[in-house]
């Protein structure tokens, strides 16, 4: 199966798009941090997190050129070779189309190949069944006996954790070549 998405590095020029996507109710309700984003806050994120290398962030692009969301690795620990994975699809009609799973595979290829990570983890709200399925399709596995409760606008919510390590990633059967040469170039800085 060929990927219908590719990733390109996020830039300052993407700020208004990121803020718009992240502030949509259907996106915010699935995040632990649910406050409204601002352009100033996002520019601060770029300056304090992305520029020093604590975060690597991409824009998710369909092969027809449409941009639909963002994927990132945060809290990158270069010594222990770990990072936290995050994603959001900001275009409602793009949810449930398989783009999240494809994006995760591309991002993990970048994490284990280019970044040299050994383990990637994520957290998600337990009632976000679509996200869980997407993560499982990409190879993430639930971390048993690890979870937490958080109080959000919608009440108390359970947070679950998943992870994938390099060995599991490398031994998993791949569904065809996901990166084409032009897409590999998009993923470099």
Phi, psi and omega in degrees: 000125176274147180287142175259008177232159169217165184243144172227149180301139175287144178234172176303326181297343179273000187305308183296325178294315179299314181299316179299311180300311187293337181271357177290137183305318183292342175272308185303322184295343180261005179251151174289318175273109187249005179293155178295139175278152173234160177297320180298317179297320180291321177296324175295319176304314180298312183293317187265342182243311184282309182302318178282356176091013177283340182222142170238127186227140181235159169262135177273121182241136171282158183294345175275002177099346180291136178259133190235352182172199184216151177224146185206160169243126181238169180049046180292123178250097185291332179291312180270355177059050179229162175198160175262136180266141174214150181208149165212139173262119186263356178250114189301325181286353179265357179280139178081013181258002181091358182293327180296316179295317178298317179298316180300318180297315178297316181295320179292324175300319177293316182298313183278328181276296186283315184278341179072026180288157176252336181209141177232133178235168177210164173230150180207157176287130188303331181278001178271076186297320180299318178296316181301315179299317179299314180296318179297320179298330180276352177110355177292147178234143180297137174272109182297145176061023175232121179189172177206162176251141177228149175262117181240179180302328180272007179109194180286132182231146176271133176252129178250158182239143176227161178207164171213140177247170184303315182299315179297319180296313183290331182270350180287141176294136180264144181269053180091170181287118183271335181254126171266164184306314182295327179288326176297321179294323177300327187276359179260157182266000000 
